[in-house]
């Protein structure tokens, strides 16, 4: 993205408001149907946003429960790098460097994954991914759409997931 205008600032504002209303710790533009490399977060009452992120991850890993606004109510142990350094731009086109560990590192990785077409269940062990798919099929939100006559389709991304995913 190379245009940093009022429309982009409005998108960051809308993402932040939607994330807080959900409530969630982060939200990426593709989750609301906008195909831009933008995400927001709010960790410990410290909101932020990043545009066109590039991550540098530590080799040290952390395990922890992770969920996603795209899969309401579902939480699974998900491996992530313990530390992340994210480089990108803010909504005014200025360079930004964000360094985080633990929860902030997890959110930076999770939201960047959304920008790359990866969801957190793609990062689960095979056994946990099978459980996640079972839980999705049994969830109220999945079944409400089935009852309403909406056919939910799972599609495999045509983009590389670097060996992750189904």
N, C-alpha and C positions, 0 to 999 in steps of 0.2 A: 504494500500500500504506500502510495507516495503523496496522496492528497490529505492534508490535515486541516479540515474545514469544519464549519458549524455542524454539518451532517454527522461527521465522525464524533464530535463532542456530544451531540444528542444521543448517538448510539451508546457511547460510554455511560452517559447518564441513565438511559433506558436499561442497559444491562445491570447497572448497579441497583436501580430501583427494583427490577425483577428479581435479582439475587436476594435482596433484603426481604422482599415480599414472600419468597418461597418457603422458608428462609434457607439460604445456602452459604457456603464459604467462598464459592467462586462460580463464575458463569462465563461461557465462551459464546461468541457471536453465532457460530454454527448451531448451537443449541436452540436458538430462537429463529433459525432459518436464514441467517445472514452469513454469506460466504466470504467473510473477511477474517483476517488473522488478528483478532482483538479479543482480549478477555479482561475480566475484572475479578477482584477478590476483596475479602474483608476478613482479616485475621486479627483477633484481639483488638477489635475496634480501630484497626488501621487499614483503611481501604486503599486500594491501588488498582492500577490498570496497566496493561502492556500491549503494545502493538508490534507486530512482526517479531515475536520473540525468538531468540536462539538460546538454548540452554547448554550449560556446562555442568555435568553431574559428577558427584563424588563416587568413588568406587565403594565406599562404605554404604551398606544398605540398612534400611529400617523396615520393619513389619508393622502394620497397623491397620485398623479398620478403616475402610474407605467406602463412601457412598457417592451417589451422583443424582442430581436433580432429574436426569433423564431416566432414572430407574428408582422412582420414589419408594422409600422405605427399605431398600435392600442395602446391606452392609456386608463386606467381606474383607478378610485379611488380604492386603495387597502389598506386594513388595515394591519399594521405591528407593531411590537414592536418598541418603540421609541429608545431604546438602545439595543445593542447586544455586547456580549463579545464572541469572537471566539477563540478557542484553536485549534491548529493543528501543522503542520510541514511546513517548507519551502522546497524548491527544493533540499536543501543540507542535509535534514534529521534533521534539528535543530528545537527545539520547538519554536512556535510563539504564541503570545497572541496579539490579535487585539481588541481594544475597540473602538466602534463607536456609534454615535447617528445620528438621522435624515437620511440623504442620505446614509452615509456609513453603518449604521445599516440596512437600507432597502436593499442595495446591498448584504451585507453578508447573509441576510435571503433569498433573491431571488435566489442567486447562490447556496446556500446550498440546497434549495428546488429542484433545477435541479438535484443535486446529489442524491436526494431521490425520483426522479420520479414525482415531483410535479411542475406544471407550475403556473404562477401567476393567471391565470384565475380560477384555482381551489380555490383560496382564496377569490373570489368575492362573493358578495351576489347573491342569486338565480336570482334576476332580472337582475343584471349586467352581470352575467354569460350567461344568455339567450341572452342579447344584444351582448355580445362578440362573441358568436357562430354565431349569425346573421351577425355580421360585418365580421367575418372570411369567411363565405360563400359568402359574397358580395365583398370581397377584390379582387383586381387585381391579386395578387400573387396566390391566391387560384384558381381563374378562369382561369388564364393562364395555369396552370397545367391541368385543366379540358379540355381546348381547345386542348392542346398538346396530349391529349389521356392518360394522366397519371391519374390514379384513386387514389385520396387521401383518405386514410382510417384513421379514428380516432379509436384508440384502447384504451381499458380500461386497465390500468396497473394491472398486477396480484399481485403487491405488495401493502401492506397496505398504504393508504394515510391518515390514522388517521382520517377518517370521512370526508376528503376533496375530492374534485373531483366529477365526475359525478356518 
